[in-house]
Amino acid sequence: STLMRSSAASDVYKRQGYYIVRKNFSMAMPFLTDPAGPYGFDKGSLSIVLSLNAVAYALSKFLMGSVSDRSNARVFLPLGLVLAALSMMFMAVPIELFGASTTSIVIMAVLNFLVGWFNGMGWPPCGRVMTHWFSVKERGTKMSIWNCAHNVGGALVGPMAVYGAMWFGSWFYGVDSSKYFIIGTYIFPAAVALFVALLAHVLILSLIHI
């Protein structure tokens, strides 16, 4: 039905949104560790921060599946995306406030863990609702289309980082282009993810009331 197709499309948008705020920290690391750059973080410390994202993501996909089964998927799914986006956006705060310090490393570690954890809230509700929307004969095709969201969302991260830095970096840092990457890797993708979450949620709500 039209409702099912539109709802499935909304889920695809949300899953794409998750993937544009998942592994952004790995793109920021070369700039953060550049000895000629404004920060000069230690690579070993940042590698720990990076690994916590994967650990949290794995744990969350396992544990949050049980929570998802008892939750409203239409709320649970966009909520996870909003929280992941906000966690990603706040990654810029310790960098600017504390620089290459232990305090900054600890805060970034917590935030990147939260990014991974909230990202784990994306798959369980999608997997659950897709089985309700489509028959057994349709699920292979529909799930393969839906699964493209992983690739599309992941492919968007790089271009978004580049254009986000180009378009909006000067708004925040003026002529200091060495810090534009913060906007491109953290702020801009997080803002887009928030917009995706809102748009998809509104779409679902409007369809429900048709």
C-alpha positions as CSV (number, residue, x, y, z in Angstrom):
1,S,0.0,0.0,0.0
2,T,1.0,3.6,-0.3
3,L,1.3,3.9,3.5
4,M,3.6,0.9,3.7
5,R,5.8,2.2,0.8
6,S,6.0,5.7,2.3
7,S,6.7,4.3,5.7
8,A,9.5,2.1,4.3
9,A,10.9,5.1,2.5
10,S,10.9,7.0,5.8
11,D,12.9,4.2,7.4
12,V,15.4,4.3,4.6
13,Y,15.9,8.0,5.2
14,K,16.3,7.5,8.9
15,R,18.9,4.7,8.4
16,Q,20.8,6.9,6.0
17,G,20.7,9.6,8.7
18,Y,22.3,7.2,11.2
19,Y,25.2,6.5,8.9
20,I,26.1,10.2,8.5
21,V,26.7,10.5,12.2
22,R,28.5,7.2,13.0
23,K,32.2,7.2,12.1
24,N,32.9,10.9,11.7
25,F,35.5,10.8,14.3
26,S,37.8,8.8,12.1
27,M,37.7,11.6,9.5
28,A,38.6,14.2,12.1
29,M,41.6,12.3,13.5
30,P,44.1,13.3,10.9
31,F,43.3,17.0,11.6
32,L,43.3,16.5,15.3
33,T,46.7,14.8,15.4
34,D,48.4,17.0,12.8
35,P,51.5,18.4,14.6
36,A,51.3,21.5,12.4
37,G,47.6,22.0,13.1
38,P,45.9,23.9,15.9
39,Y,45.5,20.9,18.3
40,G,48.1,18.2,18.1
41,F,46.3,15.3,19.9
42,D,48.2,12.1,20.6
43,K,47.3,9.4,18.1
44,G,47.3,6.6,20.7
45,S,44.7,8.4,22.9
46,L,42.4,9.2,20.0
47,S,42.6,5.5,18.9
48,I,41.0,4.5,22.2
49,V,38.3,7.1,21.7
50,L,37.7,5.7,18.2
51,S,37.5,2.1,19.4
52,L,34.8,2.9,22.0
53,N,32.4,3.8,19.2
54,A,32.6,0.3,17.7
55,V,32.3,-1.4,21.2
56,A,29.2,0.7,22.1
57,Y,27.6,0.0,18.7
58,A,28.0,-3.7,19.1
59,L,26.6,-3.7,22.6
60,S,23.7,-1.4,21.7
61,K,22.5,-3.5,18.8
62,F,22.4,-6.5,21.1
63,L,20.8,-4.9,24.2
64,M,18.6,-2.2,22.6
65,G,16.9,-4.9,20.5
66,S,15.1,-6.0,23.6
67,V,14.1,-2.4,24.4
68,S,13.0,-1.8,20.9
69,D,10.6,-4.8,21.0
70,R,8.8,-3.1,23.9
71,S,8.8,0.4,22.4
72,N,7.0,2.4,19.7
73,A,9.2,2.1,16.7
74,R,8.0,5.4,15.2
75,V,9.4,7.1,18.3
76,F,12.4,4.8,19.1
77,L,13.9,5.1,15.7
78,P,14.1,8.9,15.3
79,L,14.9,9.3,19.0
80,G,18.1,7.3,18.5
81,L,19.0,9.4,15.5
82,V,18.4,12.7,17.3
83,L,20.5,11.6,20.3
84,A,23.3,10.3,18.0
85,A,23.3,13.6,16.2
86,L,23.4,15.7,19.3
87,S,26.3,13.6,20.7
88,M,28.2,14.1,17.5
89,M,27.6,17.8,17.5
90,F,28.9,18.2,21.1
91,M,32.2,16.5,20.1
92,A,33.3,20.0,19.0
93,V,32.9,21.4,22.6
94,P,35.8,19.6,24.4
95,I,38.1,20.3,21.4
96,E,37.5,24.0,21.6
97,L,37.3,24.3,25.4
98,F,40.2,22.1,26.5
99,G,42.4,21.4,23.5
100,A,44.7,18.4,23.5
101,S,44.2,17.6,27.2
102,T,43.2,14.6,29.2
103,T,39.9,16.3,30.0
104,S,39.2,16.6,26.3
105,I,40.1,13.0,25.6
106,V,37.8,11.7,28.4
107,I,34.8,13.8,27.2
108,M,35.4,12.8,23.6
109,A,35.6,9.2,24.6
110,V,32.2,9.4,26.4
111,L,30.6,11.3,23.5
112,N,31.9,8.9,20.9
113,F,30.7,5.9,23.0
114,L,27.3,7.6,23.1
115,V,27.3,8.1,19.3
116,G,27.9,4.4,18.9
117,W,25.3,3.4,21.5
118,F,22.6,5.6,20.0
119,N,23.5,4.4,16.5
120,G,22.7,0.9,17.7
121,M,19.1,2.0,18.2
122,G,18.6,2.2,14.4
123,W,18.6,-1.4,13.2
124,P,16.3,-3.2,15.8
125,P,13.1,-1.1,15.1
126,C,13.7,-1.2,11.4
127,G,14.1,-4.9,11.3
128,R,11.0,-5.4,13.4
129,V,8.6,-3.1,11.5
130,M,9.8,-4.1,8.0
131,T,8.6,-7.7,8.7
132,H,5.1,-6.3,9.5
133,W,4.9,-4.1,6.4
134,F,5.7,-6.7,3.8
135,S,4.7,-10.3,3.1
136,V,7.2,-13.1,3.0
137,K,7.4,-13.0,-0.8
138,E,8.3,-9.3,-0.8
139,R,10.7,-9.1,2.1
140,G,13.9,-10.1,0.2
141,T,13.4,-7.4,-2.4
142,K,12.3,-4.7,0.1
143,M,15.0,-5.5,2.6
144,S,17.7,-5.3,0.0
145,I,16.4,-1.9,-1.1
146,W,16.3,-0.8,2.6
147,N,19.7,-2.2,3.2
148,C,21.2,0.2,0.6
149,A,20.7,2.9,3.2
150,H,23.9,1.7,4.9
151,N,25.9,2.3,1.7
152,V,24.3,5.5,0.7
153,G,24.5,7.0,4.2
154,G,28.2,6.0,4.5
155,A,29.0,7.3,1.0
156,L,27.6,10.7,1.9
157,V,29.8,11.3,4.9
158,G,32.9,12.3,3.0
159,P,31.3,14.8,0.5
160,M,29.3,16.3,3.4
161,A,32.4,16.8,5.4
162,V,34.1,18.6,2.5
163,Y,31.2,20.8,1.5
164,G,30.2,21.5,5.1
165,A,33.7,22.8,5.8
166,M,33.7,24.8,2.6
167,W,30.2,26.3,3.0
168,F,30.1,27.0,6.7
169,G,33.6,26.8,8.1
170,S,34.1,30.6,7.7
171,W,30.9,31.3,9.6
172,F,32.4,30.0,12.8
173,Y,36.2,30.4,12.3
174,G,36.6,33.3,9.9
175,V,39.8,33.0,8.0
176,D,41.2,30.2,10.3
177,S,40.7,27.4,7.8
178,S,42.7,24.9,10.0
179,K,39.5,24.5,12.1
180,Y,37.0,24.2,9.3
181,F,37.1,20.4,9.6
182,I,35.2,20.6,12.9
183,I,32.2,22.0,11.1
184,G,32.5,19.5,8.2
185,T,33.0,16.4,10.3
186,Y,30.8,17.2,13.4
187,I,28.4,20.1,13.1
188,F,27.2,20.0,9.6
189,P,26.5,16.2,9.4
190,A,24.8,16.3,12.8
191,A,22.5,19.2,11.7
192,V,21.6,17.2,8.5
193,A,20.8,14.1,10.6
194,L,18.6,16.2,12.9
195,F,16.7,17.4,9.9
196,V,16.4,13.9,8.5
197,A,15.0,12.6,11.8
198,L,12.4,15.4,12.0
199,L,11.4,15.1,8.3
200,A,11.0,11.3,8.5
201,H,9.1,11.5,11.7
202,V,6.7,14.1,10.4
203,L,6.2,12.0,7.3
204,I,5.2,9.0,9.3
205,L,2.8,11.1,11.5
206,S,1.1,12.7,8.5
207,L,0.6,9.3,6.9
208,I,-0.9,7.9,10.0
209,H,-3.6,10.5,10.0
210,I,-4.5,10.2,6.3
